[in-house]
Amino acid sequence: MAKNIMLSNEAYEKLKFRKELENPDKSYSDVVLNLLENKNRKKTLLGLKKYFGVLKGDKEYGEVKKKLKEGWARWTKRYA
């Protein structure tokens, strides 16, 4: 059974953005259920995760990857 709900324009735009980011073919119900099921999950950078492999063909990919590894190594030595 479907129900109507009212959202503010801001809430609707954020929900719409999330739907387009995850999968434009999903229904809004699926997006809301996914958000509610994952509310206790550690936050992730969903957009970054989705597009993580985009740089692989880029010339700068190796350099960026190297700098990230160096930064991660420094961070783990400092805080681990």
Order of alpha helices (4+ residues) and beta strands (2+ residues): alpha-alpha-alpha-alpha
